[in-house]
Amino acid sequence: MPPDEDGAYVEVHAKGLIVNDGPLSRPVPVALRYDPGAEPTTVRLDFPGGTSWVFPRTLLEAGLRAPARRGDMGVWPCGRVQTVVELHTSDGVAMVQFDSSVLLRFLRSTYAVTASSVTR
């Protein structure tokens, strides 16, 4: 993701776990991105193969504490240390599990970037 004119953006690389109905799950690299110059209220998850999901930053934040849904996306805590992001497509449903601490650090970074760009 290119930085905005002030060079402010957040990009965090994380490992998600694609959760299936069956006994096998598989890890997947995910890039968590935030560009306040382009869309200050949204975050983006980029998956291998060019698949991206853009959704409100507030949905991710709310889903870390309690189940939250908006349109074709849902986010909810899974146990004490993990969070699930559910994505609905015409091909079906994908559920990706993340360590909550990674998502929380990402969110904190997005708010820090937003605060610093406001004070410029």
Jmol script that loads the backbone (N, CA, C; Angstrom):
load data "model"
ATOM      1  N   MET A   1       0.851  -1.174   0.000  1.00  0.00           N
ATOM      2  CA  MET A   1       0.000   0.000   0.000  1.00  0.00           C
ATOM      3  C   MET A   1       0.887   1.224   0.000  1.00  0.00           C
ATOM      4  N   PRO A   2       0.696   2.126  -0.919  1.00  0.00           N
ATOM      5  CA  PRO A   2       1.509   3.335  -0.925  1.00  0.00           C
ATOM      6  C   PRO A   2       1.080   4.272   0.201  1.00  0.00           C
ATOM      7  N   PRO A   3       2.027   4.949   0.810  1.00  0.00           N
ATOM      8  CA  PRO A   3       1.657   5.907   1.858  1.00  0.00           C
ATOM      9  C   PRO A   3       0.948   7.106   1.260  1.00  0.00           C
ATOM     10  N   ASP A   4       0.175   7.789   2.122  1.00  0.00           N
ATOM     11  CA  ASP A   4      -0.455   9.019   1.651  1.00  0.00           C
ATOM     12  C   ASP A   4       0.618  10.102   1.560  1.00  0.00           C
ATOM     13  N   GLU A   5       0.227  11.314   1.244  1.00  0.00           N
ATOM     14  CA  GLU A   5       1.211  12.379   1.031  1.00  0.00           C
ATOM     15  C   GLU A   5       2.054  12.663   2.265  1.00  0.00           C
ATOM     16  N   ASP A   6       1.563  12.357   3.456  1.00  0.00           N
ATOM     17  CA  ASP A   6       2.330  12.554   4.683  1.00  0.00           C
ATOM     18  C   ASP A   6       3.109  11.303   5.068  1.00  0.00           C
ATOM     19  N   GLY A   7       2.985  10.216   4.303  1.00  0.00           N
ATOM     20  CA  GLY A   7       3.698   8.985   4.603  1.00  0.00           C
ATOM     21  C   GLY A   7       3.039   8.144   5.683  1.00  0.00           C
ATOM     22  N   ALA A   8       1.805   8.452   6.068  1.00  0.00           N
ATOM     23  CA  ALA A   8       1.138   7.758   7.175  1.00  0.00           C
ATOM     24  C   ALA A   8       0.270   6.620   6.660  1.00  0.00           C
ATOM     25  N   TYR A   9       0.554   5.440   7.096  1.00  0.00           N
ATOM     26  CA  TYR A   9      -0.297   4.285   6.887  1.00  0.00           C
ATOM     27  C   TYR A   9       0.189   3.183   7.816  1.00  0.00           C
ATOM     28  N   VAL A  10      -0.613   2.167   7.969  1.00  0.00           N
ATOM     29  CA  VAL A  10      -0.252   1.046   8.832  1.00  0.00           C
ATOM     30  C   VAL A  10      -0.389  -0.236   8.018  1.00  0.00           C
ATOM     31  N   GLU A  11       0.625  -1.076   8.116  1.00  0.00           N
ATOM     32  CA  GLU A  11       0.577  -2.391   7.481  1.00  0.00           C
ATOM     33  C   GLU A  11       1.184  -3.395   8.447  1.00  0.00           C
ATOM     34  N   VAL A  12       0.409  -4.410   8.792  1.00  0.00           N
ATOM     35  CA  VAL A  12       0.854  -5.455   9.710  1.00  0.00           C
ATOM     36  C   VAL A  12       0.635  -6.795   9.018  1.00  0.00           C
ATOM     37  N   HIS A  13       1.645  -7.634   9.059  1.00  0.00           N
ATOM     38  CA  HIS A  13       1.520  -8.978   8.494  1.00  0.00           C
ATOM     39  C   HIS A  13       1.209  -9.943   9.629  1.00  0.00           C
ATOM     40  N   ALA A  14       0.185 -10.755   9.424  1.00  0.00           N
ATOM     41  CA  ALA A  14      -0.280 -11.673  10.465  1.00  0.00           C
ATOM     42  C   ALA A  14      -0.513 -13.046   9.863  1.00  0.00           C
ATOM     43  N   LYS A  15      -0.582 -14.022  10.733  1.00  0.00           N
ATOM     44  CA  LYS A  15      -0.971 -15.364  10.306  1.00  0.00           C
ATOM     45  C   LYS A  15      -2.381 -15.615  10.781  1.00  0.00           C
ATOM     46  N   GLY A  16      -3.230 -15.945   9.844  1.00  0.00           N
ATOM     47  CA  GLY A  16      -4.588 -16.342  10.171  1.00  0.00           C
ATOM     48  C   GLY A  16      -4.697 -17.849  10.012  1.00  0.00           C
ATOM     49  N   LEU A  17      -5.724 -18.394  10.568  1.00  0.00           N
ATOM     50  CA  LEU A  17      -5.987 -19.822  10.441  1.00  0.00           C
ATOM     51  C   LEU A  17      -7.361 -19.977   9.823  1.00  0.00           C
ATOM     52  N   ILE A  18      -7.412 -20.514   8.599  1.00  0.00           N
ATOM     53  CA  ILE A  18      -8.703 -20.734   7.960  1.00  0.00           C
ATOM     54  C   ILE A  18      -9.360 -21.918   8.646  1.00  0.00           C
ATOM     55  N   VAL A  19     -10.538 -21.666   9.193  1.00  0.00           N
ATOM     56  CA  VAL A  19     -11.255 -22.673   9.964  1.00  0.00           C
ATOM     57  C   VAL A  19     -12.298 -23.309   9.056  1.00  0.00           C
ATOM     58  N   ASN A  20     -12.244 -24.620   8.932  1.00  0.00           N
ATOM     59  CA  ASN A  20     -13.184 -25.376   8.102  1.00  0.00           C
ATOM     60  C   ASN A  20     -14.139 -26.160   8.988  1.00  0.00           C
ATOM     61  N   ASP A  21     -15.162 -26.737   8.367  1.00  0.00           N
ATOM     62  CA  ASP A  21     -16.066 -27.624   9.093  1.00  0.00           C
ATOM     63  C   ASP A  21     -15.376 -28.926   9.479  1.00  0.00           C
ATOM     64  N   GLY A  22     -14.391 -29.328   8.692  1.00  0.00           N
ATOM     65  CA  GLY A  22     -13.705 -30.590   8.924  1.00  0.00           C
ATOM     66  C   GLY A  22     -12.603 -30.448   9.960  1.00  0.00           C
ATOM     67  N   PRO A  23     -11.846 -31.515  10.153  1.00  0.00           N
ATOM     68  CA  PRO A  23     -10.808 -31.509  11.183  1.00  0.00           C
ATOM     69  C   PRO A  23      -9.559 -30.724  10.796  1.00  0.00           C
ATOM     70  N   LEU A  24      -9.405 -30.381   9.517  1.00  0.00           N
ATOM     71  CA  LEU A  24      -8.194 -29.696   9.082  1.00  0.00           C
ATOM     72  C   LEU A  24      -8.425 -28.202   8.919  1.00  0.00           C
ATOM     73  N   SER A  25      -7.498 -27.442   9.427  1.00  0.00           N
ATOM     74  CA  SER A  25      -7.473 -26.001   9.225  1.00  0.00           C
ATOM     75  C   SER A  25      -6.126 -25.691   8.606  1.00  0.00           C
ATOM     76  N   ARG A  26      -6.033 -24.554   7.933  1.00  0.00           N
ATOM     77  CA  ARG A  26      -4.741 -24.237   7.331  1.00  0.00           C
ATOM     78  C   ARG A  26      -4.372 -22.781   7.598  1.00  0.00           C
ATOM     79  N   PRO A  27      -3.079 -22.550   7.858  1.00  0.00           N
ATOM     80  CA  PRO A  27      -2.630 -21.173   8.089  1.00  0.00           C
ATOM     81  C   PRO A  27      -2.578 -20.403   6.775  1.00  0.00           C
ATOM     82  N   VAL A  28      -2.777 -19.113   6.879  1.00  0.00           N
ATOM     83  CA  VAL A  28      -2.730 -18.247   5.708  1.00  0.00           C
ATOM     84  C   VAL A  28      -2.124 -16.901   6.127  1.00  0.00           C
ATOM     85  N   PRO A  29      -1.197 -16.367   5.326  1.00  0.00           N
ATOM     86  CA  PRO A  29      -0.669 -15.033   5.634  1.00  0.00           C
ATOM     87  C   PRO A  29      -1.693 -13.971   5.237  1.00  0.00           C
ATOM     88  N   VAL A  30      -1.853 -12.988   6.099  1.00  0.00           N
ATOM     89  CA  VAL A  30      -2.812 -11.915   5.853  1.00  0.00           C
ATOM     90  C   VAL A  30      -2.117 -10.587   6.133  1.00  0.00           C
ATOM     91  N   ALA A  31      -2.299  -9.633   5.239  1.00  0.00           N
ATOM     92  CA  ALA A  31      -1.792  -8.283   5.465  1.00  0.00           C
ATOM     93  C   ALA A  31      -2.957  -7.428   5.952  1.00  0.00           C
ATOM     94  N   LEU A  32      -2.781  -6.838   7.116  1.00  0.00           N
ATOM     95  CA  LEU A  32      -3.774  -5.922   7.687  1.00  0.00           C
ATOM     96  C   LEU A  32      -3.316  -4.522   7.316  1.00  0.00           C
ATOM     97  N   ARG A  33      -4.188  -3.757   6.667  1.00  0.00           N
ATOM     98  CA  ARG A  33      -3.770  -2.452   6.159  1.00  0.00           C
ATOM     99  C   ARG A  33      -4.763  -1.357   6.535  1.00  0.00           C
ATOM    100  N   TYR A  34      -4.179  -0.179   6.764  1.00  0.00           N
ATOM    101  CA  TYR A  34      -4.981   1.004   7.073  1.00  0.00           C
ATOM    102  C   TYR A  34      -4.319   2.198   6.402  1.00  0.00           C
ATOM    103  N   ASP A  35      -5.095   2.925   5.609  1.00  0.00           N
ATOM    104  CA  ASP A  35      -4.595   4.111   4.915  1.00  0.00           C
ATOM    105  C   ASP A  35      -5.534   5.276   5.213  1.00  0.00           C
ATOM    106  N   PRO A  36      -5.169   6.111   6.192  1.00  0.00           N
ATOM    107  CA  PRO A  36      -6.062   7.212   6.563  1.00  0.00           C
ATOM    108  C   PRO A  36      -6.229   8.252   5.460  1.00  0.00           C
ATOM    109  N   GLY A  37      -5.286   8.312   4.539  1.00  0.00           N
ATOM    110  CA  GLY A  37      -5.400   9.260   3.435  1.00  0.00           C
ATOM    111  C   GLY A  37      -6.430   8.829   2.405  1.00  0.00           C
ATOM    112  N   ALA A  38      -6.652   7.530   2.276  1.00  0.00           N
ATOM    113  CA  ALA A  38      -7.608   7.018   1.295  1.00  0.00           C
ATOM    114  C   ALA A  38      -8.992   6.846   1.918  1.00  0.00           C
ATOM    115  N   GLU A  39      -9.076   6.069   2.987  1.00  0.00           N
ATOM    116  CA  GLU A  39     -10.355   5.814   3.657  1.00  0.00           C
ATOM    117  C   GLU A  39     -10.119   5.746   5.163  1.00  0.00           C
ATOM    118  N   PRO A  40     -10.269   6.851   5.862  1.00  0.00           N
ATOM    119  CA  PRO A  40      -9.905   6.902   7.277  1.00  0.00           C
ATOM    120  C   PRO A  40     -10.790   6.082   8.211  1.00  0.00           C
ATOM    121  N   THR A  41     -11.926   5.603   7.760  1.00  0.00           N
ATOM    122  CA  THR A  41     -12.807   4.837   8.647  1.00  0.00           C
ATOM    123  C   THR A  41     -12.783   3.339   8.377  1.00  0.00           C
ATOM    124  N   THR A  42     -11.945   2.900   7.422  1.00  0.00           N
ATOM    125  CA  THR A  42     -11.946   1.481   7.066  1.00  0.00           C
ATOM    126  C   THR A  42     -10.564   0.855   7.226  1.00  0.00           C
ATOM    127  N   VAL A  43     -10.573  -0.469   7.358  1.00  0.00           N
ATOM    128  CA  VAL A  43      -9.358  -1.264   7.350  1.00  0.00           C
ATOM    129  C   VAL A  43      -9.499  -2.302   6.245  1.00  0.00           C
ATOM    130  N   ARG A  44      -8.377  -2.903   5.869  1.00  0.00           N
ATOM    131  CA  ARG A  44      -8.398  -3.870   4.777  1.00  0.00           C
ATOM    132  C   ARG A  44      -7.619  -5.116   5.164  1.00  0.00           C
ATOM    133  N   LEU A  45      -8.172  -6.271   4.843  1.00  0.00           N
ATOM    134  CA  LEU A  45      -7.478  -7.544   4.986  1.00  0.00           C
ATOM    135  C   LEU A  45      -7.141  -8.022   3.580  1.00  0.00           C
ATOM    136  N   ASP A  46      -5.862  -8.237   3.306  1.00  0.00           N
ATOM    137  CA  ASP A  46      -5.427  -8.730   1.997  1.00  0.00           C
ATOM    138  C   ASP A  46      -4.923 -10.158   2.149  1.00  0.00           C
ATOM    139  N   PHE A  47      -5.519 -11.057   1.359  1.00  0.00           N
ATOM    140  CA  PHE A  47      -5.174 -12.472   1.385  1.00  0.00           C
ATOM    141  C   PHE A  47      -4.354 -12.828   0.156  1.00  0.00           C
ATOM    142  N   PRO A  48      -3.643 -13.949   0.195  1.00  0.00           N
ATOM    143  CA  PRO A  48      -2.903 -14.393  -0.993  1.00  0.00           C
ATOM    144  C   PRO A  48      -3.844 -14.549  -2.191  1.00  0.00           C
ATOM    145  N   GLY A  49      -3.319 -14.303  -3.355  1.00  0.00           N
ATOM    146  CA  GLY A  49      -4.124 -14.432  -4.572  1.00  0.00           C
ATOM    147  C   GLY A  49      -4.888 -13.179  -4.930  1.00  0.00           C
ATOM    148  N   GLY A  50      -4.699 -12.104  -4.149  1.00  0.00           N
ATOM    149  CA  GLY A  50      -5.333 -10.837  -4.489  1.00  0.00           C
ATOM    150  C   GLY A  50      -6.708 -10.597  -3.899  1.00  0.00           C
ATOM    151  N   THR A  51      -7.192 -11.487  -3.044  1.00  0.00           N
ATOM    152  CA  THR A  51      -8.492 -11.275  -2.411  1.00  0.00           C
ATOM    153  C   THR A  51      -8.346 -10.261  -1.279  1.00  0.00           C
ATOM    154  N   SER A  52      -9.208  -9.253  -1.275  1.00  0.00           N
ATOM    155  CA  SER A  52      -9.191  -8.212  -0.237  1.00  0.00           C
ATOM    156  C   SER A  52     -10.590  -8.006   0.315  1.00  0.00           C
ATOM    157  N   TRP A  53     -10.641  -7.677   1.587  1.00  0.00           N
ATOM    158  CA  TRP A  53     -11.899  -7.321   2.234  1.00  0.00           C
ATOM    159  C   TRP A  53     -11.697  -5.986   2.923  1.00  0.00           C
ATOM    160  N   VAL A  54     -12.560  -5.044   2.623  1.00  0.00           N
ATOM    161  CA  VAL A  54     -12.528  -3.719   3.240  1.00  0.00           C
ATOM    162  C   VAL A  54     -13.773  -3.592   4.093  1.00  0.00           C
ATOM    163  N   PHE A  55     -13.586  -3.131   5.331  1.00  0.00           N
ATOM    164  CA  PHE A  55     -14.729  -3.002   6.231  1.00  0.00           C
ATOM    165  C   PHE A  55     -14.439  -1.955   7.292  1.00  0.00           C
ATOM    166  N   PRO A  56     -15.465  -1.508   8.004  1.00  0.00           N
ATOM    167  CA  PRO A  56     -15.280  -0.445   8.991  1.00  0.00           C
ATOM    168  C   PRO A  56     -14.328  -0.860  10.119  1.00  0.00           C
ATOM    169  N   ARG A  57     -13.453   0.040  10.456  1.00  0.00           N
ATOM    170  CA  ARG A  57     -12.522  -0.191  11.566  1.00  0.00           C
ATOM    171  C   ARG A  57     -13.291  -0.434  12.858  1.00  0.00           C
ATOM    172  N   THR A  58     -14.437   0.222  13.013  1.00  0.00           N
ATOM    173  CA  THR A  58     -15.242   0.050  14.232  1.00  0.00           C
ATOM    174  C   THR A  58     -15.796  -1.360  14.350  1.00  0.00           C
ATOM    175  N   LEU A  59     -16.033  -2.047  13.216  1.00  0.00           N
ATOM    176  CA  LEU A  59     -16.505  -3.434  13.264  1.00  0.00           C
ATOM    177  C   LEU A  59     -15.424  -4.339  13.858  1.00  0.00           C
ATOM    178  N   LEU A  60     -14.194  -4.156  13.429  1.00  0.00           N
ATOM    179  CA  LEU A  60     -13.096  -4.948  13.975  1.00  0.00           C
ATOM    180  C   LEU A  60     -12.929  -4.673  15.460  1.00  0.00           C
ATOM    181  N   GLU A  61     -12.993  -3.418  15.839  1.00  0.00           N
ATOM    182  CA  GLU A  61     -12.845  -3.046  17.254  1.00  0.00           C
ATOM    183  C   GLU A  61     -13.958  -3.654  18.109  1.00  0.00           C
ATOM    184  N   ALA A  62     -15.197  -3.543  17.671  1.00  0.00           N
ATOM    185  CA  ALA A  62     -16.325  -4.085  18.434  1.00  0.00           C
ATOM    186  C   ALA A  62     -16.244  -5.605  18.524  1.00  0.00           C
ATOM    187  N   GLY A  63     -15.818  -6.254  17.440  1.00  0.00           N
ATOM    188  CA  GLY A  63     -15.748  -7.703  17.406  1.00  0.00           C
ATOM    189  C   GLY A  63     -14.688  -8.309  18.298  1.00  0.00           C
ATOM    190  N   LEU A  64     -13.742  -7.511  18.756  1.00  0.00           N
ATOM    191  CA  LEU A  64     -12.752  -8.010  19.715  1.00  0.00           C
ATOM    192  C   LEU A  64     -13.367  -8.208  21.097  1.00  0.00           C
ATOM    193  N   ARG A  65     -14.477  -7.509  21.374  1.00  0.00           N
ATOM    194  CA  ARG A  65     -15.112  -7.581  22.700  1.00  0.00           C
ATOM    195  C   ARG A  65     -16.380  -8.428  22.722  1.00  0.00           C
ATOM    196  N   ALA A  66     -17.120  -8.408  21.621  1.00  0.00           N
ATOM    197  CA  ALA A  66     -18.410  -9.114  21.562  1.00  0.00           C
ATOM    198  C   ALA A  66     -18.731  -9.364  20.088  1.00  0.00           C
ATOM    199  N   PRO A  67     -19.596 -10.331  19.797  1.00  0.00           N
ATOM    200  CA  PRO A  67     -19.948 -10.577  18.395  1.00  0.00           C
ATOM    201  C   PRO A  67     -20.490  -9.315  17.716  1.00  0.00           C
ATOM    202  N   ALA A  68     -19.973  -9.053  16.519  1.00  0.00           N
ATOM    203  CA  ALA A  68     -20.400  -7.877  15.755  1.00  0.00           C
ATOM    204  C   ALA A  68     -20.562  -8.291  14.299  1.00  0.00           C
ATOM    205  N   ARG A  69     -21.554  -7.740  13.640  1.00  0.00           N
ATOM    206  CA  ARG A  69     -21.816  -8.091  12.247  1.00  0.00           C
ATOM    207  C   ARG A  69     -22.204  -6.835  11.481  1.00  0.00           C
ATOM    208  N   ARG A  70     -21.764  -6.803  10.234  1.00  0.00           N
ATOM    209  CA  ARG A  70     -22.168  -5.728   9.326  1.00  0.00           C
ATOM    210  C   ARG A  70     -22.115  -6.284   7.912  1.00  0.00           C
ATOM    211  N   GLY A  71     -23.252  -6.338   7.282  1.00  0.00           N
ATOM    212  CA  GLY A  71     -23.316  -6.847   5.920  1.00  0.00           C
ATOM    213  C   GLY A  71     -22.821  -8.278   5.827  1.00  0.00           C
ATOM    214  N   ASP A  72     -21.850  -8.494   4.954  1.00  0.00           N
ATOM    215  CA  ASP A  72     -21.347  -9.844   4.720  1.00  0.00           C
ATOM    216  C   ASP A  72     -20.129 -10.203   5.572  1.00  0.00           C
ATOM    217  N   MET A  73     -19.912  -9.451   6.654  1.00  0.00           N
ATOM    218  CA  MET A  73     -18.785  -9.722   7.535  1.00  0.00           C
ATOM    219  C   MET A  73     -19.236  -9.806   8.979  1.00  0.00           C
ATOM    220  N   GLY A  74     -18.567 -10.677   9.718  1.00  0.00           N
ATOM    221  CA  GLY A  74     -18.792 -10.777  11.147  1.00  0.00           C
ATOM    222  C   GLY A  74     -17.458 -10.933  11.847  1.00  0.00           C
ATOM    223  N   VAL A  75     -17.372 -10.449  13.070  1.00  0.00           N
ATOM    224  CA  VAL A  75     -16.162 -10.553  13.878  1.00  0.00           C
ATOM    225  C   VAL A  75     -16.607 -10.877  15.294  1.00  0.00           C
ATOM    226  N   TRP A  76     -15.935 -11.842  15.924  1.00  0.00           N
ATOM    227  CA  TRP A  76     -16.274 -12.155  17.311  1.00  0.00           C
ATOM    228  C   TRP A  76     -15.093 -12.776  18.039  1.00  0.00           C
ATOM    229  N   PRO A  77     -15.072 -12.593  19.378  1.00  0.00           N
ATOM    230  CA  PRO A  77     -14.018 -13.232  20.166  1.00  0.00           C
ATOM    231  C   PRO A  77     -14.226 -14.742  20.177  1.00  0.00           C
ATOM    232  N   CYS A  78     -13.123 -15.467  20.191  1.00  0.00           N
ATOM    233  CA  CYS A  78     -13.161 -16.932  20.229  1.00  0.00           C
ATOM    234  C   CYS A  78     -12.245 -17.358  21.380  1.00  0.00           C
ATOM    235  N   GLY A  79     -12.849 -17.622  22.507  1.00  0.00           N
ATOM    236  CA  GLY A  79     -12.030 -17.911  23.683  1.00  0.00           C
ATOM    237  C   GLY A  79     -11.414 -16.631  24.218  1.00  0.00           C
ATOM    238  N   ARG A  80     -10.347 -16.784  24.966  1.00  0.00           N
ATOM    239  CA  ARG A  80      -9.733 -15.625  25.619  1.00  0.00           C
ATOM    240  C   ARG A  80      -8.695 -14.903  24.773  1.00  0.00           C
ATOM    241  N   VAL A  81      -8.121 -15.595  23.790  1.00  0.00           N
ATOM    242  CA  VAL A  81      -6.984 -14.987  23.085  1.00  0.00           C
ATOM    243  C   VAL A  81      -7.117 -14.976  21.563  1.00  0.00           C
ATOM    244  N   GLN A  82      -8.256 -15.359  21.042  1.00  0.00           N
ATOM    245  CA  GLN A  82      -8.401 -15.394  19.598  1.00  0.00           C
ATOM    246  C   GLN A  82      -9.679 -14.699  19.152  1.00  0.00           C
ATOM    247  N   THR A  83      -9.669 -14.283  17.900  1.00  0.00           N
ATOM    248  CA  THR A  83     -10.816 -13.609  17.288  1.00  0.00           C
ATOM    249  C   THR A  83     -11.058 -14.233  15.922  1.00  0.00           C
ATOM    250  N   VAL A  84     -12.322 -14.396  15.572  1.00  0.00           N
ATOM    251  CA  VAL A  84     -12.698 -14.958  14.275  1.00  0.00           C
ATOM    252  C   VAL A  84     -13.284 -13.849  13.407  1.00  0.00           C
ATOM    253  N   VAL A  85     -12.844 -13.821  12.150  1.00  0.00           N
ATOM    254  CA  VAL A  85     -13.416 -12.937  11.141  1.00  0.00           C
ATOM    255  C   VAL A  85     -14.126 -13.844  10.139  1.00  0.00           C
ATOM    256  N   GLU A  86     -15.414 -13.583   9.941  1.00  0.00           N
ATOM    257  CA  GLU A  86     -16.238 -14.392   9.044  1.00  0.00           C
ATOM    258  C   GLU A  86     -16.551 -13.568   7.802  1.00  0.00           C
ATOM    259  N   LEU A  87     -16.308 -14.160   6.630  1.00  0.00           N
ATOM    260  CA  LEU A  87     -16.476 -13.473   5.366  1.00  0.00           C
ATOM    261  C   LEU A  87     -17.434 -14.264   4.493  1.00  0.00           C
ATOM    262  N   HIS A  88     -18.521 -13.635   4.054  1.00  0.00           N
ATOM    263  CA  HIS A  88     -19.502 -14.291   3.190  1.00  0.00           C
ATOM    264  C   HIS A  88     -19.283 -13.851   1.744  1.00  0.00           C
ATOM    265  N   THR A  89     -19.245 -14.829   0.844  1.00  0.00           N
ATOM    266  CA  THR A  89     -19.123 -14.542  -0.592  1.00  0.00           C
ATOM    267  C   THR A  89     -20.164 -15.370  -1.334  1.00  0.00           C
ATOM    268  N   SER A  90     -20.253 -15.166  -2.621  1.00  0.00           N
ATOM    269  CA  SER A  90     -21.160 -15.982  -3.419  1.00  0.00           C
ATOM    270  C   SER A  90     -20.696 -17.433  -3.479  1.00  0.00           C
ATOM    271  N   ASP A  91     -19.414 -17.680  -3.183  1.00  0.00           N
ATOM    272  CA  ASP A  91     -18.869 -19.033  -3.175  1.00  0.00           C
ATOM    273  C   ASP A  91     -19.061 -19.741  -1.839  1.00  0.00           C
ATOM    274  N   GLY A  92     -19.458 -19.016  -0.812  1.00  0.00           N
ATOM    275  CA  GLY A  92     -19.630 -19.628   0.509  1.00  0.00           C
ATOM    276  C   GLY A  92     -19.141 -18.716   1.614  1.00  0.00           C
ATOM    277  N   VAL A  93     -18.770 -19.346   2.718  1.00  0.00           N
ATOM    278  CA  VAL A  93     -18.341 -18.614   3.906  1.00  0.00           C
ATOM    279  C   VAL A  93     -16.917 -19.026   4.255  1.00  0.00           C
ATOM    280  N   ALA A  94     -16.085 -18.054   4.564  1.00  0.00           N
ATOM    281  CA  ALA A  94     -14.728 -18.325   5.048  1.00  0.00           C
ATOM    282  C   ALA A  94     -14.620 -17.756   6.459  1.00  0.00           C
ATOM    283  N   MET A  95     -14.024 -18.533   7.341  1.00  0.00           N
ATOM    284  CA  MET A  95     -13.780 -18.062   8.702  1.00  0.00           C
ATOM    285  C   MET A  95     -12.281 -18.120   8.956  1.00  0.00           C
ATOM    286  N   VAL A  96     -11.730 -16.989   9.380  1.00  0.00           N
ATOM    287  CA  VAL A  96     -10.298 -16.881   9.629  1.00  0.00           C
ATOM    288  C   VAL A  96     -10.103 -16.488  11.088  1.00  0.00           C
ATOM    289  N   GLN A  97      -9.291 -17.276  11.778  1.00  0.00           N
ATOM    290  CA  GLN A  97      -9.039 -17.050  13.206  1.00  0.00           C
ATOM    291  C   GLN A  97      -7.679 -16.365  13.359  1.00  0.00           C
ATOM    292  N   PHE A  98      -7.638 -15.328  14.192  1.00  0.00           N
ATOM    293  CA  PHE A  98      -6.419 -14.564  14.462  1.00  0.00           C
ATOM    294  C   PHE A  98      -6.143 -14.534  15.948  1.00  0.00           C
ATOM    295  N   ASP A  99      -4.888 -14.328  16.304  1.00  0.00           N
ATOM    296  CA  ASP A  99      -4.577 -13.989  17.688  1.00  0.00           C
ATOM    297  C   ASP A  99      -5.127 -12.586  17.930  1.00  0.00           C
ATOM    298  N   SER A 100      -5.916 -12.444  18.960  1.00  0.00           N
ATOM    299  CA  SER A 100      -6.536 -11.143  19.264  1.00  0.00           C
ATOM    300  C   SER A 100      -5.492 -10.071  19.497  1.00  0.00           C
ATOM    301  N   SER A 101      -4.356 -10.439  20.081  1.00  0.00           N
ATOM    302  CA  SER A 101      -3.325  -9.443  20.385  1.00  0.00           C
ATOM    303  C   SER A 101      -2.797  -8.778  19.118  1.00  0.00           C
ATOM    304  N   VAL A 102      -2.700  -9.521  18.027  1.00  0.00           N
ATOM    305  CA  VAL A 102      -2.238  -8.947  16.756  1.00  0.00           C
ATOM    306  C   VAL A 102      -3.250  -7.926  16.242  1.00  0.00           C
ATOM    307  N   LEU A 103      -4.527  -8.279  16.303  1.00  0.00           N
ATOM    308  CA  LEU A 103      -5.566  -7.358  15.832  1.00  0.00           C
ATOM    309  C   LEU A 103      -5.636  -6.112  16.716  1.00  0.00           C
ATOM    310  N   LEU A 104      -5.470  -6.287  18.004  1.00  0.00           N
ATOM    311  CA  LEU A 104      -5.500  -5.149  18.927  1.00  0.00           C
ATOM    312  C   LEU A 104      -4.322  -4.209  18.668  1.00  0.00           C
ATOM    313  N   ARG A 105      -3.129  -4.763  18.487  1.00  0.00           N
ATOM    314  CA  ARG A 105      -1.960  -3.918  18.179  1.00  0.00           C
ATOM    315  C   ARG A 105      -2.162  -3.173  16.864  1.00  0.00           C
ATOM    316  N   PHE A 106      -2.721  -3.859  15.871  1.00  0.00           N
ATOM    317  CA  PHE A 106      -3.011  -3.220  14.591  1.00  0.00           C
ATOM    318  C   PHE A 106      -3.966  -2.042  14.784  1.00  0.00           C
ATOM    319  N   LEU A 107      -5.056  -2.273  15.505  1.00  0.00           N
ATOM    320  CA  LEU A 107      -6.024  -1.195  15.745  1.00  0.00           C
ATOM    321  C   LEU A 107      -5.395  -0.014  16.478  1.00  0.00           C
ATOM    322  N   ARG A 108      -4.613  -0.304  17.497  1.00  0.00           N
ATOM    323  CA  ARG A 108      -3.937   0.782  18.230  1.00  0.00           C
ATOM    324  C   ARG A 108      -3.044   1.590  17.301  1.00  0.00           C
ATOM    325  N   SER A 109      -2.362   0.907  16.396  1.00  0.00           N
ATOM    326  CA  SER A 109      -1.504   1.611  15.437  1.00  0.00           C
ATOM    327  C   SER A 109      -2.324   2.495  14.505  1.00  0.00           C
ATOM    328  N   THR A 110      -3.502   2.027  14.100  1.00  0.00           N
ATOM    329  CA  THR A 110      -4.342   2.844  13.214  1.00  0.00           C
ATOM    330  C   THR A 110      -4.803   4.110  13.923  1.00  0.00           C
ATOM    331  N   TYR A 111      -5.153   3.993  15.190  1.00  0.00           N
ATOM    332  CA  TYR A 111      -5.589   5.182  15.927  1.00  0.00           C
ATOM    333  C   TYR A 111      -4.425   6.123  16.197  1.00  0.00           C
ATOM    334  N   ALA A 112      -3.238   5.580  16.406  1.00  0.00           N
ATOM    335  CA  ALA A 112      -2.058   6.428  16.608  1.00  0.00           C
ATOM    336  C   ALA A 112      -1.738   7.214  15.341  1.00  0.00           C
ATOM    337  N   VAL A 113      -1.825   6.570  14.186  1.00  0.00           N
ATOM    338  CA  VAL A 113      -1.576   7.251  12.912  1.00  0.00           C
ATOM    339  C   VAL A 113      -2.629   8.326  12.684  1.00  0.00           C
ATOM    340  N   THR A 114      -3.882   8.008  12.978  1.00  0.00           N
ATOM    341  CA  THR A 114      -4.952   8.979  12.810  1.00  0.00           C
ATOM    342  C   THR A 114      -4.738  10.184  13.717  1.00  0.00           C
ATOM    343  N   ALA A 115      -4.364   9.940  14.970  1.00  0.00           N
ATOM    344  CA  ALA A 115      -4.147  11.035  15.916  1.00  0.00           C
ATOM    345  C   ALA A 115      -2.975  11.910  15.471  1.00  0.00           C
ATOM    346  N   SER A 116      -1.892  11.303  14.990  1.00  0.00           N
ATOM    347  CA  SER A 116      -0.733  12.077  14.574  1.00  0.00           C
ATOM    348  C   SER A 116      -1.018  12.893  13.313  1.00  0.00           C
ATOM    349  N   SER A 117      -1.869  12.381  12.431  1.00  0.00           N
ATOM    350  CA  SER A 117      -2.175  13.153  11.220  1.00  0.00           C
ATOM    351  C   SER A 117      -3.101  14.329  11.541  1.00  0.00           C
ATOM    352  N   VAL A 118      -3.887  14.213  12.597  1.00  0.00           N
ATOM    353  CA  VAL A 118      -4.775  15.309  13.004  1.00  0.00           C
ATOM    354  C   VAL A 118      -3.966  16.447  13.612  1.00  0.00           C
ATOM    355  N   THR A 119      -2.869  16.104  14.311  1.00  0.00           N
ATOM    356  CA  THR A 119      -2.088  17.126  14.986  1.00  0.00           C
ATOM    357  C   THR A 119      -1.069  17.808  14.068  1.00  0.00           C
ATOM    358  N   ARG A 120      -0.988  17.386  12.822  1.00  0.00           N
ATOM    359  CA  ARG A 120      -0.024  18.001  11.890  1.00  0.00           C
ATOM    360  C   ARG A 120      -0.498  19.324  11.395  1.00  0.00           C
TER     361      ARG A 120
END
end "model"
wireframe off; spacefill off
backbone 0.3
color backbone group
